[in-house]
């Protein structure tokens, strides 16, 4: 009898025009079919084709979910309870959506629509109770090992409990313990390996290189070694620190231009002054070439500090290394001109000016380079700490 009813229902659906819902149903997307039917029935609660499809889609959807729960229970895996909770939660949401539409009257069969609801809330309560108990027991066992990675697993399991219970036994205390065991304590160090002869101020600047105290999911960076020791190290190795000799370079060039240097009368072949139509003597300009000489001067001095930023594990083994370099650069430019200023182009006139400056001392430039290097180190650590310190 049921098969006949279902066959007639399908015929009705196909002929009625609810093609989208029927397509989802045929493809096994029962919840999609249910949602389409509900949307249609909110505005038109007497649409028989949608009521019939909703009934069958609900039976199929709940049936699949309950079969899945049964399979999980049969499997007996201790970590199955969260998934069982999720399935019951899905069933509950489905039933609530349909309950809001009831009663639905099926006029073609002169009956109310029938939906066999299950006690999803009781299932959810049982599942979350067992899930929390499992996570708590498993996390407690993992914490006893004092292993970093097991502590992290325990941390995430204890966090899951908070989804179901805000205050579960001493889960909060265990969560803090898991965080402490699972977190890498990292020390930041600077090692001068350059063998350069440096004065006190430069050495002090190197020793003061630091990065802000920071933390990530599973690490905390400290500026010094502390009593409990460290799991990892960020080490800056200074390989080279040098101030190069002062450099002065010049360039000279000349520019020429013709200018008017007075006027001369125009004479005819007989030696008479030529006049214009008004009787005024005609004069022509007399040109001469003038030259200007431009001298450009560049002053330059560079100090360099270079090395690498190295991430080390507890055994001092290199996890990752990044080259780092900073240059402190002093530059000065000035230009002067001699000769005829009239010969200069606008571009050359713009260059003129400035004056020679005293070169900074080597030590000051080295300190400037060290300060720049500190900024580079911070950029490297900001970009890479999360990847290499959460290991």
C-alpha positions as CSV (number, residue, x, y, z in Angstrom):
1,X,0.0,0.0,0.0
2,X,2.8,2.3,0.9
3,X,4.5,1.8,-2.5
4,X,1.3,2.7,-4.2
5,X,0.9,5.9,-2.2
6,X,4.5,6.8,-2.9
7,X,4.2,6.1,-6.6
8,X,1.0,8.3,-6.8
9,X,2.8,11.0,-4.8
10,X,5.7,11.0,-7.3
11,X,3.3,11.2,-10.2
12,X,1.6,14.1,-8.6
13,X,4.9,15.9,-7.9
14,X,6.2,15.5,-11.4
15,X,2.9,16.8,-12.9
16,X,2.5,19.6,-10.5
17,X,5.5,21.7,-11.4
18,X,7.6,21.5,-8.2
19,X,10.6,20.3,-10.3
20,X,13.4,21.8,-8.1
21,X,12.3,20.1,-4.9
22,X,11.7,16.9,-6.7
23,X,15.1,17.0,-8.3
24,X,16.8,17.5,-4.9
25,X,14.8,14.6,-3.5
26,X,15.7,12.2,-6.4
27,X,19.4,13.1,-5.9
28,X,19.2,12.2,-2.2
29,X,19.5,15.8,-1.0
30,X,16.6,15.4,1.4
31,X,17.2,18.4,3.6
32,X,17.4,20.7,0.5
33,X,14.1,19.2,-0.7
34,X,12.6,19.8,2.8
35,X,13.8,23.5,2.8
36,X,12.2,24.1,-0.6
37,X,9.0,22.6,0.5
38,X,8.9,24.5,3.7
39,X,9.5,27.8,1.9
40,X,6.6,27.1,-0.5
41,X,4.3,25.9,2.3
42,X,4.8,29.0,4.4
43,X,2.9,31.1,1.8
44,X,0.7,28.2,0.4
45,X,0.1,25.7,3.2
46,X,-2.5,23.8,1.2
47,X,-0.1,22.8,-1.7
48,X,-0.6,19.0,-1.7
49,X,2.4,18.2,-3.9
50,X,4.7,19.9,-1.5
51,X,3.1,18.3,1.6
52,X,3.5,14.9,0.1
53,X,7.1,15.5,-0.8
54,X,7.9,17.0,2.6
55,X,6.5,13.9,4.3
56,X,8.6,11.5,2.3
57,X,11.8,13.7,2.4
58,X,11.5,13.9,6.2
59,X,11.2,10.1,6.5
60,X,14.2,9.6,4.3
61,X,16.3,12.3,6.0
62,X,15.6,11.2,9.6
63,X,16.0,7.6,8.6
64,X,19.5,8.2,7.2
65,X,20.5,10.1,10.3
66,X,19.2,7.5,12.7
67,X,20.9,4.7,10.7
68,X,24.2,6.7,10.9
69,X,23.8,7.1,14.7
70,X,23.1,3.3,15.0
71,X,26.3,2.6,13.0
72,X,28.4,4.9,15.2
73,X,27.0,3.2,18.3
74,X,27.8,-0.2,16.8
75,X,31.3,0.8,16.0
76,X,31.8,1.8,19.7
77,X,34.7,4.2,19.2
78,X,35.1,6.3,22.3
79,X,35.4,9.6,20.3
80,X,32.1,9.0,18.4
81,X,29.9,11.1,20.8
82,X,30.6,14.5,19.3
83,X,29.5,13.2,15.8
84,X,26.4,11.6,17.4
85,X,25.6,15.0,19.0
86,X,26.0,16.7,15.7
87,X,23.6,14.3,14.0
88,X,21.0,14.6,16.7
89,X,21.4,18.4,16.5
90,X,20.6,18.2,12.7
91,X,17.6,16.0,13.4
92,X,16.3,18.5,16.0
93,X,16.7,21.5,13.7
94,X,14.9,19.7,10.9
95,X,12.0,18.7,13.2
96,X,11.7,22.3,14.7
97,X,11.4,23.7,11.1
98,X,8.6,21.3,10.3
99,X,6.8,21.8,13.7
100,X,6.4,25.5,13.0
101,X,4.3,24.6,9.9
102,X,2.0,22.2,11.6
103,X,-0.8,21.3,11.3
104,X,-0.7,20.8,7.5
105,X,-3.9,19.5,6.0
106,X,-3.7,17.3,2.9
107,X,-7.0,17.9,1.1
108,X,-6.4,15.4,-1.6
109,X,-6.4,12.6,1.0
110,X,-8.6,14.3,3.6
111,X,-6.0,13.9,6.4
112,X,-3.4,15.8,8.3
113,X,0.2,15.4,7.3
114,X,2.1,12.8,9.4
115,X,5.6,13.2,10.7
116,X,7.1,10.8,13.2
117,X,9.4,12.8,15.4
118,X,12.1,11.3,17.5
119,X,13.4,12.6,20.9
120,X,16.4,14.4,19.5
121,X,16.9,16.5,22.7
122,X,17.4,13.4,24.9
123,X,19.8,12.1,22.3
124,X,21.7,15.4,22.3
125,X,21.9,15.4,26.1
126,X,23.2,11.9,26.3
127,X,25.8,12.5,23.5
128,X,27.2,15.7,24.9
129,X,27.4,14.2,28.4
130,X,29.4,11.2,27.1
131,X,31.5,13.4,24.7
132,X,32.5,15.7,27.6
133,X,33.4,12.7,29.8
134,X,35.5,11.2,27.0
135,X,37.4,14.5,26.3
136,X,38.0,15.1,30.0
137,X,39.3,11.6,30.6
138,X,41.5,11.6,27.5
139,X,42.9,15.0,28.1
140,X,43.7,14.2,31.7
141,X,45.6,11.1,30.6
142,X,47.5,13.0,27.9
143,X,48.6,15.7,30.4
144,X,50.1,13.1,32.7
145,X,52.7,12.4,30.0
146,X,54.0,15.9,30.2
147,X,54.6,15.8,26.4
148,X,54.3,19.1,24.5
149,X,52.3,17.7,21.6
150,X,50.0,15.6,23.8
151,X,49.4,18.7,25.9
152,X,48.3,20.6,22.8
153,X,45.9,17.8,21.9
154,X,44.5,17.8,25.4
155,X,44.1,21.6,25.2
156,X,41.9,21.3,22.1
157,X,39.8,18.5,23.7
158,X,39.2,20.5,26.8
159,X,38.2,23.5,24.7
160,X,35.5,21.3,23.1
161,X,34.0,20.7,26.5
162,X,33.2,24.4,26.6
163,X,30.9,24.0,23.7
164,X,28.6,21.9,25.9
165,X,29.4,23.0,29.5
166,X,30.7,26.4,30.7
167,X,31.8,24.9,34.0
168,X,32.8,21.2,33.8
169,X,34.7,19.8,36.8
170,X,38.2,21.3,36.9
171,X,38.4,21.6,33.1
172,X,39.5,25.3,33.3
173,X,42.5,24.4,35.5
174,X,43.4,21.6,33.1
175,X,43.1,23.9,30.2
176,X,45.7,26.3,31.8
177,X,48.0,23.4,32.6
178,X,47.7,22.1,29.0
179,X,48.5,25.6,27.7
180,X,51.6,25.8,29.9
181,X,53.0,22.4,29.0
182,X,52.2,22.9,25.3
183,X,53.8,26.3,25.0
184,X,57.4,26.8,23.7
185,X,59.4,29.2,25.8
186,X,61.7,31.0,23.4
187,X,64.7,33.1,24.2
188,X,66.1,35.9,21.9
189,X,69.9,36.2,21.7
190,X,72.5,38.2,19.8
191,X,75.9,36.7,19.1
192,X,78.7,38.9,17.6
193,X,80.8,36.5,15.4
194,X,82.4,39.2,13.3
195,X,85.8,39.4,15.1
196,X,85.8,43.1,14.4
197,X,87.5,45.5,16.8
198,X,84.6,47.6,18.2
199,X,84.5,50.4,20.8
200,X,82.2,50.3,23.8
201,X,79.3,52.2,22.2
202,X,79.1,50.0,19.2
203,X,79.3,46.9,21.3
204,X,76.6,48.2,23.5
205,X,74.3,48.9,20.5
206,X,74.8,45.3,19.3
207,X,74.0,43.9,22.8
208,X,70.8,46.0,22.9
209,X,69.3,44.6,19.7
210,X,66.0,43.1,20.8
211,X,62.5,42.3,19.7
212,X,59.3,43.1,21.6
213,X,58.0,40.4,23.9
214,X,55.5,38.5,21.8
215,X,53.4,35.3,21.9
216,X,51.5,33.1,19.5
217,X,49.3,30.1,19.8
218,X,52.1,27.8,21.2
219,X,55.0,30.1,22.0
220,X,56.2,33.0,24.1
221,X,59.3,35.0,23.2
222,X,61.4,36.1,26.2
223,X,64.3,38.6,26.1
224,X,66.4,36.6,28.5
225,X,66.9,33.1,29.8
226,X,64.8,32.3,32.9
227,X,64.8,29.5,35.5
228,X,62.7,26.9,33.7
229,X,64.9,27.0,30.6
230,X,63.8,27.3,27.0
231,X,62.5,25.0,24.3
232,X,63.6,27.2,21.3
233,X,65.9,30.1,20.5
234,X,65.9,33.0,18.1
235,X,69.5,33.9,17.6
236,X,71.0,36.8,15.6
237,X,74.5,36.1,14.4
238,X,76.5,39.2,13.5
239,X,79.0,38.0,10.8
240,X,80.2,41.3,9.4
241,X,80.3,44.9,10.8
242,X,82.4,47.4,8.9
243,X,82.6,51.1,8.0
244,X,83.9,51.7,4.5
245,X,86.3,54.5,3.6
246,X,85.0,57.9,2.7
247,X,84.4,58.4,-1.0
248,X,84.4,61.7,-2.9
249,X,83.7,61.8,-6.6
250,X,83.4,64.7,-9.0
251,X,82.1,65.4,-12.5
252,X,82.9,68.4,-14.6
253,X,81.2,69.6,-17.7
254,X,80.8,72.8,-19.7
255,X,77.9,74.5,-21.4
256,X,78.2,77.1,-24.2
257,X,75.7,79.6,-25.6
258,X,75.7,82.5,-28.1
259,X,74.8,85.9,-26.7
260,X,74.4,89.4,-28.2
261,X,77.5,91.5,-27.8
262,X,76.5,94.9,-29.2
263,X,75.2,96.0,-32.7
264,X,76.7,97.0,-36.0
265,X,75.4,99.2,-38.8
266,X,74.6,97.7,-42.2
267,X,76.5,99.1,-45.1
268,X,75.8,98.9,-48.9
269,X,78.3,98.2,-51.6
270,X,79.3,101.9,-51.7
271,X,80.0,102.0,-48.0
272,X,76.9,103.9,-47.1
273,X,74.7,103.1,-44.1
274,X,71.6,101.4,-45.1
275,X,68.4,102.9,-43.8
276,X,64.8,101.7,-43.5
277,X,61.7,103.2,-45.1
278,X,61.5,105.8,-42.3
279,X,65.1,106.8,-42.8
280,X,66.4,105.1,-39.6
281,X,69.8,103.4,-39.9
282,X,69.6,99.6,-39.9
283,X,71.6,97.7,-37.3
284,X,72.3,94.0,-36.8
285,X,73.2,92.2,-33.5
286,X,76.8,91.1,-33.0
287,X,77.0,87.6,-31.4
288,X,79.7,86.0,-29.3
289,X,80.0,82.5,-27.6
290,X,80.3,82.3,-23.8
291,X,81.0,79.2,-21.7
292,X,80.2,78.1,-18.1
293,X,82.0,75.3,-16.3
294,X,80.0,73.1,-13.8
295,X,81.6,71.0,-11.1
296,X,79.5,68.3,-9.3
297,X,80.7,66.7,-6.2
298,X,79.3,63.6,-4.4
299,X,80.3,62.6,-0.9
300,X,79.4,59.0,0.2
301,X,80.2,56.8,3.1
302,X,78.6,53.4,4.0
303,X,78.6,51.2,7.1
304,X,77.3,47.7,6.9
305,X,76.1,45.1,9.5
306,X,75.1,41.7,8.2
307,X,74.5,38.1,9.4
308,X,71.5,35.8,9.8
309,X,68.5,35.3,12.0
310,X,68.4,31.6,13.1
311,X,65.6,29.6,14.7
312,X,67.0,26.8,16.9
313,X,65.3,23.9,18.6
314,X,66.0,22.8,22.2
315,X,69.1,20.8,21.0
316,X,70.6,23.8,19.2
317,X,69.7,22.4,15.8
318,X,68.9,24.9,13.1
319,X,65.2,24.9,12.1
320,X,65.4,27.8,9.7
321,X,67.9,30.6,8.9
322,X,67.3,34.0,7.2
323,X,70.0,36.3,6.0
324,X,69.8,39.9,7.4
325,X,71.7,43.0,6.4
326,X,71.5,46.8,7.0
327,X,73.4,49.7,5.5
328,X,73.8,53.1,7.1
329,X,74.5,55.5,4.2
330,X,75.8,59.1,4.3
331,X,75.3,61.0,1.0
332,X,75.9,64.6,0.1
333,X,75.8,66.4,-3.2
334,X,76.7,69.9,-4.2
335,X,77.5,71.8,-7.4
336,X,79.2,75.0,-8.3
337,X,79.7,76.9,-11.6
338,X,82.4,79.2,-13.0
339,X,82.5,81.3,-16.2
340,X,79.5,82.9,-17.7
341,X,76.2,82.2,-15.8
342,X,74.3,83.1,-19.0
343,X,75.6,79.9,-20.6
344,X,73.9,77.6,-18.1
345,X,70.8,75.6,-19.0
346,X,67.8,75.7,-16.5
347,X,68.7,72.1,-15.6
348,X,72.2,73.1,-14.6
349,X,71.0,76.1,-12.6
350,X,68.8,73.8,-10.5
351,X,71.8,71.7,-9.6
352,X,73.8,74.6,-8.2
353,X,74.1,75.0,-4.4
354,X,74.9,72.9,-1.4
355,X,78.2,72.7,0.3
356,X,80.7,70.1,1.5
357,X,79.8,68.4,4.8
358,X,82.0,66.7,7.4
359,X,81.8,62.9,7.1
360,X,80.3,61.2,10.1
361,X,82.6,59.1,12.4
362,X,82.9,55.4,11.7
363,X,81.5,54.5,15.2
364,X,78.3,56.6,14.7
365,X,77.6,55.1,11.3
366,X,78.1,51.6,12.7
367,X,75.6,52.4,15.5
368,X,73.1,53.7,12.9
369,X,73.6,50.4,10.9
370,X,73.0,48.3,14.0
371,X,69.8,50.2,14.7
372,X,68.6,49.6,11.1
373,X,69.5,45.9,11.5
374,X,67.3,45.7,14.6
375,X,64.4,46.8,12.4
376,X,65.2,44.2,9.8
377,X,65.4,41.5,12.5
378,X,62.0,42.5,13.8
379,X,60.5,42.3,10.3
380,X,61.9,38.8,9.9
381,X,60.6,37.6,13.3
382,X,57.2,39.2,12.8
383,X,56.8,37.4,9.5
384,X,58.1,34.0,10.6
385,X,57.5,33.4,14.4
386,X,54.2,31.8,14.0
387,X,55.5,29.3,11.4
388,X,58.7,28.2,13.2
389,X,57.9,28.7,16.9
390,X,54.6,26.8,17.0
391,X,56.4,23.6,16.1
